[in-house]
Amino acid sequence: MRNTIKDKKISSKLPPDDKKKVEDAVEKAIQWLDGNQLAEVEEFKDKMKELEAVCNPIFARMYQGGAGGRIWVVVWMRMVLL
């Protein structure tokens, strides 16, 4: 996710404020994951929902209302959890 936001093709489509929101949300999620590796599944799901709540509207606008935003968040969380 972090690399996706830094990709010029993606970042050029995002307003700076939205890019900052996504970067901050991703950083917060990573910090939580680093400190809670033994958390319960429900806690991981809750954190994923928090990240989606920030990222989905931004990516949905970027993809003109498509499901792309949710896909990015789900893929990222799966990578982190595996």
Order of alpha helices (4+ residues) and beta strands (2+ residues): alpha-alpha-alpha-alpha-alpha
